[in-house]
Amino acid sequence: MGDASRRTCGSLFVIFFTLLAFVVLPLAMAQQPRHVPDHVPPKRSSQIQDGFGINSDLPRDPHLPWDRWWWTRMFDAGFKWIRIGQYENSSDYTSWDWIEQKRGVYAASPLLEDAVDSLVDNGMDVQVQLLYGNMMYTSPSGKLPDVSTPEPGSFHNDDRSLYSVFWAPTSPEQIAAFNKYVAWMVDHFRDRIHYWALWNEQDIGYWNPWGNPEQYGRLLAPFIETVHKTDPKAKVIYGGQADPSREFTQKALDTCKCASGIDVYAYHTYPGYGQNLNPESMDYGAYLTESPRQLRDLVTHYPGISPSIPFFDDEFNSIPSWIGSDESVQAKYVPRGFVYNLAAGVKTFVWLLTAGSDGNEYDDFGIVHGLTNHASDWTPRPVFYALQNTNALFSDTKFDPSIGISGPDLPALRRHTGFPFMGYGFRNHNGKAIVAYWLAAHSQPGNVFPPLYATLSLKNTGITRPVVIDVVSGEIKPVEWKPGATDTLDMLPVKDSIIAIADENYFDWPLLPEAPSSLEAAVSGTSTKLTWDVHGGDPNNVIVERKIWGSDGDRWERLTTLPATAKDYTDSSLKRGQRAAYRIRATTTNGTSAYSNIVRVTLK
């Protein structure tokens, strides 16, 4: 073969392999299997730096016993913040009438100590509402008792009986007594709790005879001084206003003259309370001329308040028993409210984990069913799993205004459905982007919504291998960019629930096991038999820990490690007269679960 022929042949081989590089190899790469989970893997509370919140009553027999599977569900679902302080619509173990039951004597119950330890040790940030009145000081009766007898959970607002806890401290003497309780709480829990709120829904019937902004302002000023003096690192929450009334806030702040001391502003949103009203309506029409957006604008421009003050929407929910709603509507609305607020820079707390069904809210509000003596007891509602997905996907993210979401079909969707399209881009602390979009529809019971699709362009996400995520169901599906594009997706589903788009490498956290639950202890002689239930996440082992009071430091110590199949353990090493507590957790090669509930025993 001549040189010319060899050169021609060589050129053809170059062209051939060039074609392979530009045509065949990309096709082969596109056909490579994509290693994507089929559903959103949950994140546990311990895996999150900053996320969403939940409200919870503290455990209380017989309606909210620790030895049923509900408390640990908040850790498994990945809630990072919790708001405690009221038992449904009454007072709880942190409230004034529980802490000071004898005049001048302050004490926290063992159950309160254990509940706070459980929250902190399982990775939660805690805010406490310091409330309400105390009959030894605030009763309007001419005869004040020398002891406080806390009422059961069925005692709730509006209540104007002589010894109701909803009579607030208003005189100088009552305010001084209240702040002694405040100082004791802040000091006692200073190593575990750093956020303290004044009252709950002070603008309505939790303040007898009705919310009074001037009275609240006169209580707020010394409250702020007491909290900050007792613990300079503590944060004060103005909280949590029931309605987004600018007038109430304005008058309260004008009266207290203490705006610079407020570290967090908190309010509540239940758009269209009692009926099916979509969460986005909180900013257009649900409160007539008021809205959370307008309220936040007032607060950030109030003299003395930092323009970057954090906002908590620390009670939010949409209830399936409300008129025109059901559990499918709730499962759509609550994640929508969470992500809508996240885009506005507002931290949201769902009301609530599990309702104490001895109160006036029955079993309506819990994302986990409470005690009703039916088969549904302690089982999650669909919204629980929707929020578990929301927590895993959007915790530790912040709104990124540089991410653009657009599409040629969006105007037609608006005309066709009558509902606005909501689209937001977020970025986590690792720089990974996630996009959330939905139609702000008035959802109907029965999970009915017409199948709709659109082409969307996503700018400045950095996503290379996109996946589409149904936030309610958690289902994940790989998709491909439109041919010839790196930022446009065709035929994306558009729903009245959140759809998210992320890179296939977004799910980079290890799967930890669920926490064991239902820990119980039975003492017989000098032996303590522990029993428990183990749940999901394929645990390998169970670790039993014990703490003995009066021992060096009262520290938790590992007692034994058992196979995950174990359901009981007997501890015979205690001596008569010793007091001990136990807790357990599950382990895998990926890490450990949250701790179970805590049980205490005393050997007599």
C-alpha positions as CSV (number, residue, x, y, z in Angstrom):
1,M,0.0,0.0,0.0
2,G,1.4,3.4,-0.9
3,D,1.9,6.3,1.5
4,A,-1.0,8.2,0.1
5,S,-3.3,5.2,0.6
6,R,-2.0,4.7,4.1
7,R,-2.6,8.4,4.9
8,T,-6.2,8.2,3.5
9,C,-6.9,5.1,5.5
10,G,-5.5,6.7,8.6
11,S,-7.6,9.7,8.1
12,L,-10.7,7.5,7.7
13,F,-9.9,5.8,11.0
14,V,-9.5,9.2,12.7
15,I,-12.9,10.3,11.4
16,F,-14.4,7.0,12.4
17,F,-13.2,7.1,16.0
18,T,-14.1,10.8,16.1
19,L,-17.6,9.8,15.2
20,L,-17.5,7.2,17.9
21,A,-16.5,9.7,20.4
22,F,-19.3,12.2,19.5
23,V,-22.1,9.8,18.7
24,V,-21.7,6.3,20.0
25,L,-20.1,7.0,23.3
26,P,-22.7,9.6,24.5
27,L,-25.4,7.1,23.5
28,A,-23.7,4.4,25.5
29,M,-23.3,6.8,28.5
30,A,-27.0,7.7,28.2
31,Q,-27.9,4.1,28.3
32,Q,-25.8,3.4,31.4
33,P,-27.9,2.4,34.4
34,R,-28.7,5.2,36.7
35,H,-28.3,4.4,40.4
36,V,-31.2,6.3,41.8
37,P,-33.4,5.3,44.8
38,D,-37.0,4.7,43.8
39,H,-38.3,6.7,46.8
40,V,-36.9,9.5,48.9
41,P,-34.7,8.0,51.7
42,P,-35.7,9.6,55.0
43,K,-33.3,11.8,57.0
44,R,-33.4,11.5,60.7
45,S,-33.2,14.6,63.0
46,S,-29.6,13.9,63.9
47,Q,-28.6,14.2,60.2
48,I,-30.0,17.7,59.8
49,Q,-28.3,21.0,60.8
50,D,-31.3,23.2,60.4
51,G,-34.8,22.2,59.3
52,F,-38.5,22.3,59.9
53,G,-40.4,22.1,63.2
54,I,-43.2,20.3,65.0
55,N,-45.3,21.0,68.0
56,S,-45.9,18.3,70.6
57,D,-47.6,17.7,73.8
58,L,-45.3,16.1,76.3
59,P,-46.0,12.5,77.2
60,R,-48.7,12.1,79.8
61,D,-50.6,9.0,81.0
62,P,-53.0,7.7,80.1
63,H,-53.7,9.5,76.8
64,L,-50.1,10.1,75.6
65,P,-48.0,7.3,77.2
66,W,-44.4,7.0,76.2
67,D,-44.7,3.2,75.8
68,R,-46.6,3.6,72.5
69,W,-45.1,4.2,69.1
70,W,-45.5,8.0,68.5
71,W,-42.8,10.1,70.3
72,T,-39.9,8.7,68.3
73,R,-41.7,9.3,65.0
74,M,-40.7,12.9,65.0
75,F,-37.0,11.9,65.0
76,D,-37.5,9.3,62.3
77,A,-39.4,11.9,60.1
78,G,-36.5,14.4,60.4
79,F,-38.0,17.3,62.3
80,K,-35.2,19.5,63.7
81,W,-37.2,21.9,65.8
82,I,-39.9,21.4,68.4
83,R,-42.2,23.8,70.2
84,I,-43.4,22.6,73.6
85,G,-45.2,24.2,76.5
86,Q,-48.9,23.5,76.1
87,Y,-50.8,20.3,76.3
88,E,-53.2,20.7,73.4
89,N,-55.1,23.8,74.5
90,S,-54.2,23.6,78.2
91,S,-51.0,23.9,80.2
92,D,-48.2,21.3,80.2
93,Y,-45.4,20.3,82.5
94,T,-43.3,23.4,81.6
95,S,-46.1,25.8,82.4
96,W,-46.2,28.1,85.4
97,D,-49.0,26.2,87.2
98,W,-47.0,22.9,86.9
99,I,-43.5,24.3,87.8
100,E,-44.7,26.4,90.8
101,Q,-47.3,24.2,92.6
102,K,-46.4,25.5,96.0
103,R,-45.8,29.2,96.5
104,G,-42.1,30.0,96.0
105,V,-41.1,26.4,95.3
106,Y,-40.1,25.5,91.8
107,A,-39.5,22.0,90.4
108,A,-39.4,20.1,87.2
109,S,-41.0,16.7,87.1
110,P,-38.8,13.7,86.3
111,L,-40.9,13.2,83.2
112,L,-40.2,16.7,82.0
113,E,-36.5,16.2,82.6
114,D,-36.5,13.0,80.6
115,A,-38.6,14.4,77.8
116,V,-36.2,17.4,77.3
117,D,-33.2,15.0,77.5
118,S,-34.9,12.8,74.8
119,L,-35.4,15.8,72.5
120,V,-31.9,17.2,72.9
121,D,-30.1,13.9,72.7
122,N,-32.0,13.0,69.6
123,G,-30.9,16.1,67.8
124,M,-33.8,18.5,68.3
125,D,-33.6,22.3,68.9
126,V,-36.3,23.2,71.5
127,Q,-38.4,26.3,72.0
128,V,-40.6,26.6,75.1
129,Q,-43.7,28.7,75.5
130,L,-43.6,30.1,79.0
131,L,-47.2,30.4,80.0
132,Y,-50.0,30.8,81.4
133,G,-51.3,32.2,84.6
134,N,-51.1,30.6,88.1
135,M,-54.1,30.5,90.4
136,M,-51.9,31.4,93.4
137,Y,-51.2,34.8,91.8
138,T,-53.4,35.6,88.9
139,S,-56.9,34.4,89.8
140,P,-59.5,37.3,90.0
141,S,-60.9,35.6,93.1
142,G,-60.7,37.4,96.4
143,K,-59.4,34.2,97.9
144,L,-56.1,32.9,96.5
145,P,-55.0,29.3,97.2
146,D,-51.6,28.5,98.6
147,V,-51.1,25.6,96.1
148,S,-51.5,25.3,92.4
149,T,-53.5,22.3,91.2
150,P,-52.9,21.9,87.4
151,E,-56.0,21.1,85.4
152,P,-56.4,18.0,83.2
153,G,-56.1,18.2,79.4
154,S,-59.8,18.8,78.9
155,F,-59.4,22.2,80.5
156,H,-59.0,24.7,77.6
157,N,-59.7,28.1,76.3
158,D,-62.0,30.0,76.4
159,D,-62.3,29.5,80.2
160,R,-63.1,32.4,82.6
161,S,-63.6,30.4,85.8
162,L,-62.2,32.0,88.9
163,Y,-59.1,29.7,88.9
164,S,-58.5,29.4,85.2
165,V,-54.9,29.5,84.0
166,F,-55.9,32.0,81.3
167,W,-55.9,34.9,83.7
168,A,-52.7,36.5,82.7
169,P,-50.3,38.4,85.0
170,T,-51.1,42.1,84.7
171,S,-50.3,43.8,88.0
172,P,-46.7,44.6,89.0
173,E,-46.9,41.9,91.7
174,Q,-48.2,39.2,89.3
175,I,-45.6,40.1,86.7
176,A,-42.8,39.9,89.2
177,A,-44.1,36.4,90.3
178,F,-44.3,35.3,86.7
179,N,-40.8,36.4,86.0
180,K,-39.4,34.4,89.0
181,Y,-40.9,31.4,87.2
182,V,-39.3,32.5,83.9
183,A,-35.9,33.0,85.6
184,W,-36.0,29.6,87.2
185,M,-36.9,27.8,83.9
186,V,-34.2,29.6,81.8
187,D,-31.6,28.9,84.4
188,H,-32.6,25.3,85.0
189,F,-32.6,24.3,81.3
190,R,-29.9,26.7,80.1
191,D,-27.6,23.9,78.9
192,R,-30.5,22.3,76.9
193,I,-32.9,25.0,75.8
194,H,-32.0,28.3,74.3
195,Y,-35.3,29.7,72.8
196,W,-38.0,31.1,75.1
197,A,-41.4,32.4,73.9
198,L,-43.9,34.5,75.9
199,W,-47.4,33.0,75.8
200,N,-49.4,31.2,73.2
201,E,-51.9,33.1,71.0
202,Q,-52.0,36.1,73.3
203,D,-54.3,37.9,71.0
204,I,-57.3,35.7,71.5
205,G,-59.0,33.6,74.3
206,Y,-55.8,32.3,75.9
207,W,-55.6,35.7,77.6
208,N,-58.6,36.4,79.7
209,P,-61.0,37.9,79.0
210,W,-59.5,38.4,75.5
211,G,-56.2,39.3,74.0
212,N,-55.0,42.8,75.1
213,P,-51.9,44.2,73.3
214,E,-51.1,46.8,76.0
215,Q,-51.2,44.2,78.7
216,Y,-49.1,41.9,76.7
217,G,-46.6,44.6,76.0
218,R,-46.3,45.4,79.7
219,L,-45.5,41.7,80.4
220,L,-43.1,41.4,77.4
221,A,-40.6,44.1,78.5
222,P,-39.7,42.5,81.9
223,F,-39.8,39.1,80.3
224,I,-37.2,40.0,77.8
225,E,-35.0,41.5,80.5
226,T,-35.4,38.4,82.7
227,V,-34.5,35.9,80.0
228,H,-31.4,37.8,78.7
229,K,-30.2,38.6,82.2
230,T,-30.6,35.0,83.3
231,D,-28.9,33.6,80.2
232,P,-27.2,36.1,77.9
233,K,-27.1,33.5,75.1
234,A,-30.8,32.7,75.2
235,K,-33.2,33.9,72.5
236,V,-36.5,35.6,73.2
237,I,-39.5,34.8,70.9
238,Y,-42.4,37.2,70.6
239,G,-44.9,34.5,70.3
240,G,-47.0,33.2,68.9
241,Q,-49.7,35.5,67.6
242,A,-52.9,33.6,66.5
243,D,-53.7,36.0,63.7
244,P,-51.5,38.2,61.5
245,S,-52.9,41.3,63.0
246,R,-50.6,44.3,62.5
247,E,-52.6,46.4,64.9
248,F,-52.0,44.0,67.8
249,T,-48.3,43.8,67.2
250,Q,-48.0,47.5,66.7
251,K,-49.7,48.3,70.0
252,A,-47.8,45.6,71.9
253,L,-44.4,46.9,70.7
254,D,-45.4,50.5,71.3
255,T,-46.3,49.6,74.9
256,C,-43.3,47.5,75.7
257,K,-40.6,49.8,74.2
258,C,-38.5,46.7,74.1
259,A,-38.3,45.9,70.4
260,S,-34.5,45.6,70.3
261,G,-34.6,42.7,72.7
262,I,-36.8,40.5,70.5
263,D,-34.7,37.8,68.8
264,V,-37.4,36.0,66.9
265,Y,-41.0,36.9,65.9
266,A,-43.6,34.1,65.8
267,Y,-47.1,33.9,64.5
268,H,-49.5,31.2,63.4
269,T,-51.3,30.5,60.2
270,Y,-54.4,28.4,59.7
271,P,-55.8,29.8,56.5
272,G,-59.6,29.6,56.5
273,Y,-59.7,27.9,59.9
274,G,-62.3,25.2,59.9
275,Q,-62.6,24.9,56.1
276,N,-60.6,23.8,53.1
277,L,-58.5,26.8,52.0
278,N,-55.2,26.4,50.3
279,P,-52.1,27.5,52.2
280,E,-50.9,30.2,49.7
281,S,-54.1,32.1,50.5
282,M,-52.5,33.2,53.8
283,D,-51.1,36.0,51.7
284,Y,-54.2,36.8,49.6
285,G,-57.6,36.8,51.2
286,A,-57.6,34.2,54.0
287,Y,-57.2,37.1,56.5
288,L,-59.1,39.7,54.5
289,T,-56.9,42.9,54.8
290,E,-54.2,41.2,56.8
291,S,-51.5,38.7,55.8
292,P,-48.3,37.2,57.2
293,R,-46.4,39.0,54.5
294,Q,-47.7,42.4,55.6
295,L,-47.1,41.5,59.2
296,R,-43.5,40.6,58.6
297,D,-43.1,43.9,56.7
298,L,-44.3,45.8,59.7
299,V,-42.0,43.9,62.1
300,T,-38.9,44.3,60.0
301,H,-39.5,48.0,59.7
302,Y,-40.3,48.6,63.4
303,P,-37.7,50.8,65.1
304,G,-35.2,48.8,67.0
305,I,-35.9,45.4,65.4
306,S,-33.2,43.9,63.2
307,P,-34.3,43.9,59.6
308,S,-33.0,40.3,59.4
309,I,-35.0,39.1,62.4
310,P,-35.9,35.4,62.1
311,F,-39.6,34.6,61.7
312,F,-41.3,31.4,62.9
313,D,-44.7,30.3,61.7
314,D,-44.8,28.0,64.7
315,E,-48.3,26.6,64.3
316,F,-49.5,25.6,60.8
317,N,-51.7,22.9,59.6
318,S,-54.7,22.1,57.4
319,I,-57.0,19.6,59.0
320,P,-58.7,16.7,57.2
321,S,-61.8,16.9,59.2
322,W,-62.5,20.5,58.2
323,I,-65.3,21.3,55.8
324,G,-64.4,20.3,52.2
325,S,-61.2,18.5,53.2
326,D,-59.8,15.1,53.8
327,E,-56.4,13.4,54.4
328,S,-55.4,13.6,50.8
329,V,-55.9,17.4,50.8
330,Q,-53.9,17.7,54.1
331,A,-51.0,15.7,52.6
332,K,-50.8,18.2,49.7
333,Y,-51.4,21.4,51.6
334,V,-49.0,21.0,54.5
335,P,-45.8,20.5,52.4
336,R,-47.0,23.3,50.2
337,G,-47.2,25.6,53.2
338,F,-43.8,24.5,54.4
339,V,-42.0,25.2,51.1
340,Y,-44.0,28.4,50.5
341,N,-42.8,29.7,53.8
342,L,-39.2,28.4,53.2
343,A,-39.0,30.5,50.1
344,A,-40.0,33.5,52.2
345,G,-37.4,32.7,54.8
346,V,-39.9,31.6,57.5
347,K,-39.4,28.5,59.6
348,T,-42.6,26.5,59.9
349,F,-43.8,24.2,62.7
350,V,-46.6,21.8,62.1
351,W,-49.3,21.5,64.7
352,L,-48.9,18.8,65.9
353,L,-47.3,15.3,66.4
354,T,-50.0,13.5,68.3
355,A,-53.1,15.0,69.9
356,G,-53.9,14.3,73.5
357,S,-57.4,13.2,72.7
358,D,-58.8,14.0,76.1
359,G,-59.0,17.6,75.0
360,N,-61.3,19.7,72.8
361,E,-59.4,18.9,69.6
362,Y,-60.1,15.1,69.8
363,D,-57.9,13.4,67.2
364,D,-58.2,16.0,64.5
365,F,-54.8,17.6,64.5
366,G,-52.1,14.9,65.0
367,I,-50.0,13.8,62.0
368,V,-49.9,10.6,64.0
369,H,-53.3,9.4,65.3
370,G,-53.7,9.5,69.1
371,L,-55.5,7.3,71.5
372,T,-59.1,6.7,70.4
373,N,-59.2,2.9,71.1
374,H,-59.5,2.1,67.4
375,A,-57.1,0.2,65.1
376,S,-55.8,3.6,63.8
377,D,-54.3,4.5,67.2
378,W,-50.6,5.6,66.9
379,T,-50.6,5.2,63.1
380,P,-49.4,8.0,60.8
381,R,-51.7,9.9,58.5
382,P,-50.6,10.4,54.9
383,V,-49.3,13.9,55.8
384,F,-46.7,12.3,58.1
385,Y,-44.9,10.6,55.1
386,A,-45.3,13.7,52.9
387,L,-43.6,15.7,55.7
388,Q,-40.9,13.1,56.1
389,N,-40.1,13.6,52.4
390,T,-40.3,17.3,52.7
391,N,-37.8,17.3,55.6
392,A,-35.4,15.0,53.8
393,L,-35.4,17.1,50.6
394,F,-35.6,20.7,51.8
395,S,-34.0,20.8,55.3
396,D,-30.7,22.6,55.2
397,T,-31.6,24.4,52.1
398,K,-32.2,28.1,51.5
399,F,-34.0,29.9,48.7
400,D,-31.8,30.8,45.8
401,P,-33.2,33.7,43.7
402,S,-30.6,33.0,41.0
403,I,-32.4,29.8,40.0
404,G,-34.8,30.5,37.3
405,I,-38.0,28.4,36.5
406,S,-39.9,29.2,33.3
407,G,-41.8,27.5,30.6
408,P,-43.9,28.3,27.5
409,D,-46.9,26.3,28.8
410,L,-47.3,28.2,32.1
411,P,-49.6,31.0,30.9
412,A,-51.9,28.4,29.3
413,L,-51.9,26.4,32.6
414,R,-52.9,29.5,34.5
415,R,-55.8,30.2,32.0
416,H,-56.9,26.6,32.0
417,T,-56.9,25.9,35.7
418,G,-57.3,29.4,37.2
419,F,-54.5,28.7,39.7
420,P,-51.1,30.4,39.9
421,F,-48.0,28.3,39.2
422,M,-45.5,28.4,42.1
423,G,-41.8,27.6,41.4
424,Y,-38.8,28.1,43.7
425,G,-35.2,27.1,43.6
426,F,-33.3,26.2,46.7
427,R,-29.7,25.2,47.4
428,N,-28.3,23.1,50.3
429,H,-25.2,23.7,52.3
430,N,-23.2,21.5,49.8
431,G,-24.3,23.7,47.0
432,K,-26.7,21.2,45.4
433,A,-29.8,22.6,43.9
434,I,-33.4,21.4,44.2
435,V,-36.4,23.0,42.5
436,A,-40.0,22.8,43.8
437,Y,-43.1,23.6,41.8
438,W,-46.8,23.2,42.0
439,L,-50.1,24.7,41.2
440,A,-51.5,26.7,44.1
441,A,-54.9,25.0,43.6
442,H,-57.9,24.6,45.9
443,S,-57.4,20.8,46.2
444,Q,-60.5,18.6,46.4
445,P,-61.1,15.6,48.6
446,G,-60.5,12.2,47.1
447,N,-57.1,13.0,45.6
448,V,-58.7,14.1,42.3
449,F,-56.7,16.4,40.0
450,P,-56.6,16.3,36.2
451,P,-53.3,15.1,34.6
452,L,-51.4,18.1,33.4
453,Y,-47.9,18.4,31.9
454,A,-45.6,21.2,30.9
455,T,-42.1,22.0,29.5
456,L,-39.9,23.7,32.1
457,S,-36.5,25.4,31.8
458,L,-34.4,25.5,34.9
459,K,-31.6,28.1,34.9
460,N,-28.5,28.1,37.0
461,T,-29.2,24.8,38.9
462,G,-26.0,22.9,38.0
463,I,-28.2,19.8,37.7
464,T,-26.7,17.4,35.1
465,R,-28.6,14.1,35.6
466,P,-32.1,15.2,36.7
467,V,-34.7,13.2,38.6
468,V,-38.4,14.1,39.2
469,I,-39.7,13.6,42.8
470,D,-43.3,13.4,43.9
471,V,-43.0,14.9,47.4
472,V,-46.3,13.5,48.7
473,S,-45.6,9.9,47.6
474,G,-41.8,10.2,47.7
475,E,-41.5,8.4,44.3
476,I,-38.3,9.3,42.3
477,K,-38.1,8.9,38.5
478,P,-35.0,9.6,36.4
479,V,-35.6,11.9,33.4
480,E,-33.4,13.2,30.5
481,W,-32.9,16.7,29.3
482,K,-34.6,17.7,26.1
483,P,-32.4,16.6,23.1
484,G,-29.9,19.3,22.4
485,A,-30.5,21.1,25.8
486,T,-29.0,21.0,29.2
487,D,-31.7,22.9,31.1
488,T,-35.1,22.0,29.6
489,L,-37.4,19.1,30.5
490,D,-40.4,18.1,28.4
491,M,-43.7,16.6,29.7
492,L,-43.1,17.2,33.3
493,P,-46.1,16.5,35.5
494,V,-47.8,19.5,37.1
495,K,-50.0,18.8,40.1
496,D,-51.7,20.5,43.1
497,S,-48.9,19.0,45.2
498,I,-45.2,19.6,45.1
499,I,-43.0,18.1,42.4
500,A,-39.3,18.5,42.9
501,I,-36.4,18.3,40.5
502,A,-32.8,17.5,41.7
503,D,-29.7,15.8,40.5
504,E,-29.5,12.1,41.0
505,N,-26.6,12.6,43.4
506,Y,-28.8,14.8,45.6
507,F,-29.6,11.8,47.9
508,D,-26.1,11.6,49.5
509,W,-27.1,10.8,53.1
510,P,-26.9,7.4,54.7
511,L,-30.1,5.6,55.7
512,L,-30.2,5.2,59.5
513,P,-32.6,2.8,61.2
514,E,-35.9,3.9,62.8
515,A,-35.8,4.3,66.6
516,P,-37.0,1.5,68.8
517,S,-40.1,2.3,70.7
518,S,-42.5,1.2,73.4
519,L,-39.7,0.6,75.9
520,E,-41.1,-0.8,79.2
521,A,-39.5,-1.9,82.4
522,A,-40.8,-4.4,84.9
523,V,-39.1,-4.8,88.3
524,S,-39.0,-8.1,90.1
525,G,-36.8,-8.3,93.2
526,T,-33.4,-7.0,92.1
527,S,-34.0,-7.7,88.4
528,T,-35.4,-5.3,85.8
529,K,-36.8,-6.8,82.6
530,L,-36.9,-4.4,79.6
531,T,-39.1,-5.0,76.6
532,W,-39.3,-3.0,73.4
533,D,-40.2,-2.9,69.7
534,V,-37.8,-2.6,66.8
535,H,-38.8,-1.0,63.5
536,G,-37.6,-0.3,60.0
537,G,-34.2,0.5,58.5
538,D,-32.8,-3.0,58.7
539,P,-31.0,-2.6,62.0
540,N,-28.2,-5.1,63.0
541,N,-28.1,-4.5,66.7
542,V,-29.8,-2.9,69.6
543,I,-27.8,-1.0,72.2
544,V,-29.1,-0.8,75.8
545,E,-28.0,2.2,77.9
546,R,-28.5,2.8,81.6
547,K,-28.1,5.8,83.9
548,I,-27.9,5.4,87.7
549,W,-28.7,8.4,89.8
550,G,-26.2,9.1,92.5
551,S,-23.4,7.6,90.5
552,D,-20.5,9.6,89.1
553,G,-22.0,12.3,86.9
554,D,-25.3,10.5,86.4
555,R,-24.1,9.6,82.9
556,W,-25.6,7.3,80.3
557,E,-23.5,4.2,79.9
558,R,-23.7,1.3,77.5
559,L,-25.1,-1.7,79.3
560,T,-25.1,-4.3,76.5
561,T,-25.3,-4.8,72.7
562,L,-27.9,-7.3,71.4
563,P,-28.9,-8.6,68.0
564,A,-31.7,-6.6,66.4
565,T,-34.0,-9.6,66.8
566,A,-33.8,-9.3,70.6
567,K,-37.0,-7.9,72.1
568,D,-36.1,-8.0,75.8
569,Y,-33.2,-7.9,78.3
570,T,-33.0,-8.4,82.0
571,D,-30.6,-6.3,84.1
572,S,-29.7,-8.0,87.4
573,S,-26.8,-5.7,88.3
574,L,-28.7,-3.0,90.3
575,K,-28.7,-3.0,94.0
576,R,-31.6,-2.3,96.3
577,G,-32.4,1.4,96.8
578,Q,-30.8,2.3,93.4
579,R,-32.7,4.5,91.0
580,A,-32.0,4.0,87.3
581,A,-33.2,4.9,83.8
582,Y,-32.9,3.0,80.6
583,R,-33.1,3.8,76.9
584,I,-32.2,1.9,73.7
585,R,-31.2,2.6,70.1
586,A,-30.7,0.5,66.9
587,T,-27.6,0.4,64.8
588,T,-26.5,-0.4,61.3
589,T,-23.2,-0.1,59.5
590,N,-24.5,3.4,58.4
591,G,-24.9,4.6,62.0
592,T,-27.4,4.7,64.8
593,S,-31.0,5.5,65.3
594,A,-32.5,8.0,67.6
595,Y,-33.1,6.8,71.2
596,S,-36.3,5.3,72.4
597,N,-38.4,6.7,75.2
598,I,-36.9,6.7,78.6
599,V,-38.1,4.5,81.5
600,R,-37.2,4.9,85.2
601,V,-37.1,2.3,87.9
602,T,-36.4,2.2,91.6
603,L,-35.3,-1.0,93.3
604,K,-36.9,-1.1,96.8
